[in-house]
Amino acid sequence: MKFAKQFIVEPGKKAHLNRRDPSDTLGMNKAETDTKPHIKRLRQLQDVLYADKRYALLVVLQALDAGGKDGSIRHIFSGVNPQGCQVTAFKEPTPEEKDHDFLWRVHRAIPGRGLIGIFNRSHYEDVLVARVHKLVAKDVWSKRYGQINEFEEELYENGVRILKFYLHISKQEQLQRLQERLTDAKKNWKLSLLDFREREHWGEYLAAYEDALTQCSTQHAPWYVIPSDHKWFRNYAIGAIVTDTLKQMKLGYPPAKIDLSQIHLS
């Protein structure tokens, strides 16, 4: 896991996003970062995870607008069996969700043992958007860091392995991607006026992300800051960490539930 350690936010240490280069590729080029082996290996490991049924894998993707959450899901998980994978996109809470604690809707979406769950945005929105737009008071959102840590530790103790990725892009790269959505008719549908308004809060969001990553990167649920200005490197890095994590679980196919010697085919 030496590769992964280059992106991890060490528990107990500050994330220091301003010291992390969104365009970093660790000196690697596109030819060296073919994701096909990771996609193939992930498909194989998913099959064993599904059969083993001791663990679940939860992949959390967070990013500023146009950061690449959808693209990461589409590319990295393109080869998995849909029966063993579920994707949940967390948008503005519904009236029913608002009537419960902020983790209620998240707990309902946690993957069962044997499954891979992917969160496109997550419970962290409640210390990001809620903070930036002052949807709740500071004494409310500031307590949520501890509540999130306790929640994720409970998940870990019950067999859910958690990977949290912050897709780190530069303000210039975000602008370029938003401009592409304006000029490419195939991408116009992705546009929202909110994306451009949220850009005005860039500094506030970076501060909120840095605090969230600092407060909530733990041994059982670490945060990884993935340089994401280059989509090919982003995909390679996430794919490598996901497959390495599954390998670390020491998964195996369970034995047959019946006595195979008693079966005679004719």
C-alpha positions in Angstrom: 0.0 0.0 0.0 3.0 2.3 -0.5 1.2 3.9 -3.4 -1.9 4.7 -1.3 0.2 6.3 1.5 1.2 9.1 -0.8 -2.4 10.4 -0.9 -3.6 9.5 2.6 -4.5 12.2 5.2 -2.6 10.8 8.2 -5.0 10.5 11.2 -4.3 13.3 13.7 -2.6 15.5 11.1 -3.9 18.4 9.1 -4.9 17.8 5.5 -3.0 20.9 4.2 -4.8 21.0 0.8 -2.8 24.0 -0.2 0.3 21.8 -0.2 -1.2 19.1 -2.4 -0.9 19.7 -6.2 -4.1 18.8 -8.0 -2.1 18.2 -11.2 0.4 15.9 -9.6 1.0 12.5 -11.3 3.9 11.3 -9.3 6.1 11.6 -12.4 4.0 9.0 -14.2 2.6 9.5 -17.7 -0.6 8.3 -19.3 1.1 5.2 -20.9 2.2 4.0 -17.5 -1.3 4.3 -15.9 -3.4 1.8 -17.8 -6.5 1.1 -15.7 -7.5 -2.0 -17.6 -5.6 -4.3 -15.2 -7.3 -2.7 -12.2 -10.8 -3.0 -13.8 -10.2 -6.7 -14.6 -8.8 -7.4 -11.1 -11.6 -5.5 -9.4 -14.1 -7.7 -11.3 -12.4 -10.8 -10.0 -12.1 -9.5 -6.4 -15.8 -8.5 -6.4 -16.8 -12.0 -7.2 -14.9 -13.3 -4.2 -16.2 -10.5 -2.0 -19.7 -11.5 -3.0 -19.2 -15.2 -2.2 -17.1 -14.6 0.9 -19.8 -12.4 2.5 -17.8 -11.4 5.6 -17.2 -7.8 4.5 -18.7 -5.0 2.5 -16.8 -2.2 0.8 -18.0 1.4 0.9 -16.4 3.9 -1.5 -17.1 7.5 -0.7 -16.5 10.1 -3.4 -16.5 13.8 -2.6 -15.4 16.7 -4.8 -16.2 20.3 -5.8 -18.5 20.7 -8.8 -17.0 19.1 -12.0 -14.5 17.3 -9.8 -15.1 13.9 -11.6 -17.2 11.8 -9.3 -19.5 10.5 -12.1 -16.5 9.9 -14.4 -14.7 8.0 -11.7 -17.6 5.7 -11.1 -18.3 5.2 -14.8 -14.7 4.3 -15.5 -13.3 2.4 -12.5 -16.4 0.3 -11.8 -17.3 -0.4 -15.5 -16.5 -4.1 -15.2 -18.2 -5.0 -12.0 -21.3 -7.2 -11.7 -24.3 -4.9 -11.2 -25.8 -7.5 -8.8 -23.0 -6.9 -6.3 -22.6 -3.1 -6.6 -24.9 -0.2 -5.7 -24.5 3.5 -6.3 -26.2 6.1 -4.1 -26.2 9.8 -5.1 -27.0 12.1 -2.1 -28.8 15.2 -3.2 -30.7 17.7 -1.2 -32.6 15.9 1.7 -36.2 15.1 1.1 -38.8 16.3 3.7 -38.8 12.8 5.2 -35.0 12.8 5.5 -35.1 16.2 7.1 -37.4 14.8 9.8 -34.6 12.4 10.9 -31.0 12.9 12.1 -28.5 13.6 9.3 -27.1 10.1 9.2 -30.5 8.3 8.9 -30.6 8.4 5.1 -26.9 7.4 4.9 -27.3 4.3 7.2 -30.1 3.0 5.0 -27.7 3.1 2.0 -24.8 1.2 3.5 -24.0 -1.9 1.4 -24.7 -5.3 2.9 -22.0 -7.9 3.4 -20.6 -9.1 0.0 -21.5 -5.9 -1.8 -19.7 -2.8 -3.0 -21.4 0.5 -2.2 -20.4 3.8 -3.9 -21.5 7.1 -2.5 -21.6 10.0 -5.0 -21.5 12.7 -2.3 -22.3 11.5 1.2 -22.9 12.3 4.8 -20.0 14.8 4.5 -22.3 17.2 2.8 -23.6 18.0 6.3 -20.3 19.5 7.3 -19.7 21.0 3.8 -22.8 22.5 2.2 -24.5 22.9 5.6 -21.4 24.8 6.8 -20.8 27.0 3.8 -24.4 28.0 3.4 -25.1 28.2 7.1 -28.0 25.8 6.9 -27.4 24.9 10.5 -25.5 26.7 13.3 -21.8 26.2 13.9 -22.5 24.4 17.2 -24.5 21.9 15.3 -22.2 21.1 12.3 -19.1 21.2 14.5 -20.4 18.3 16.6 -21.0 16.2 13.5 -17.3 15.4 13.0 -17.4 13.3 16.1 -20.7 11.8 15.2 -19.4 10.8 11.8 -16.3 9.2 13.3 -18.4 7.1 15.7 -20.7 6.1 12.9 -17.9 5.0 10.6 -16.2 3.1 13.4 -19.4 1.3 14.1 -19.6 0.3 10.4 -16.0 -0.9 10.4 -16.6 -3.0 13.5 -19.5 -4.6 11.7 -17.5 -5.6 8.6 -17.8 -2.5 6.4 -14.4 -1.4 5.0 -14.5 2.3 4.1 -12.5 4.2 1.5 -13.0 7.9 1.2 -11.7 9.9 -1.8 -11.5 13.6 -2.1 -11.0 14.4 -5.8 -8.8 17.4 -5.7 -9.0 19.8 -8.7 -7.7 23.3 -9.2 -10.0 26.3 -9.7 -8.6 26.7 -13.2 -9.4 23.1 -14.1 -12.9 23.4 -12.7 -13.5 26.5 -14.9 -12.3 24.6 -18.0 -14.6 21.7 -17.3 -17.6 24.0 -16.8 -16.7 25.8 -20.0 -16.7 22.4 -21.8 -20.2 21.8 -20.6 -21.3 25.1 -22.0 -19.8 24.5 -25.5 -20.4 20.8 -25.9 -24.0 20.0 -26.7 -23.6 16.5 -25.3 -22.6 18.0 -21.9 -25.2 20.8 -21.7 -27.5 18.7 -19.7 -25.0 18.6 -16.9 -25.1 22.4 -16.4 -26.7 24.0 -13.4 -26.7 27.6 -12.5 -25.9 26.4 -9.0 -22.5 25.1 -10.2 -21.5 28.7 -11.2 -22.9 30.2 -8.0 -21.1 27.6 -5.8 -17.9 28.6 -7.5 -18.1 31.9 -5.7 -17.6 30.0 -2.5 -14.5 28.2 -3.6 -12.4 29.4 -0.6 -15.1 28.6 1.9 -15.5 25.1 0.5 -11.7 24.4 0.6 -11.7 25.5 4.2 -14.6 23.2 5.0 -13.1 20.3 3.1 -9.7 20.7 4.9 -11.4 20.6 8.3 -13.6 17.6 7.4 -10.6 15.7 6.1 -8.5 16.6 9.1 -11.1 15.8 11.6 -12.4 12.6 10.0 -9.4 10.7 8.6 -9.1 7.8 11.0 -7.3 4.4 11.0 -10.6 2.6 10.2 -11.8 5.1 7.6 -9.0 7.1 6.1 -9.3 10.0 3.6 -7.3 10.0 0.4 -6.7 13.3 -1.5 -6.5 12.2 -5.1 -4.9 14.7 -7.6 -7.7 15.0 -10.2 -6.8 17.6 -12.8 -5.7 14.7 -15.0 -8.6 12.3 -15.3 -6.4 9.4 -16.3 -4.3 9.7 -13.2 -7.3 10.1 -11.0 -8.8 6.9 -12.3 -5.6 5.0 -12.0 -5.0 6.1 -8.4 -8.5 5.2 -7.2 -8.5 1.9 -9.1 -5.2 0.9 -7.5 -6.3 1.8 -4.0 -9.7 0.0 -4.3 -8.1 -3.2 -5.6 -5.3 -3.1 -3.1 -7.9 -2.7 -0.3 -9.8 -5.7 -1.5 -6.7 -7.8 -1.6 -5.9 -6.8 2.0 -9.2 -8.4 3.1 -7.8 -11.9 2.4 -11.0 -12.9 0.8 -11.8 -16.5 -0.2 -14.5 -18.6 -1.6 -16.4 -20.5 1.1 -16.6 -24.3 1.1 -19.6 -26.1 -0.4 -22.7 -26.2 1.8 -23.4 -29.8 0.8 -21.4 -33.0 0.7 -20.2 -33.0 -2.9 -19.3 -36.7 -2.7 -22.9 -37.5 -2.5 -23.7 -36.0 -5.8 -23.5 -38.3 -8.9 -24.3 -36.8 -12.3 -25.6 -39.1 -15.0 
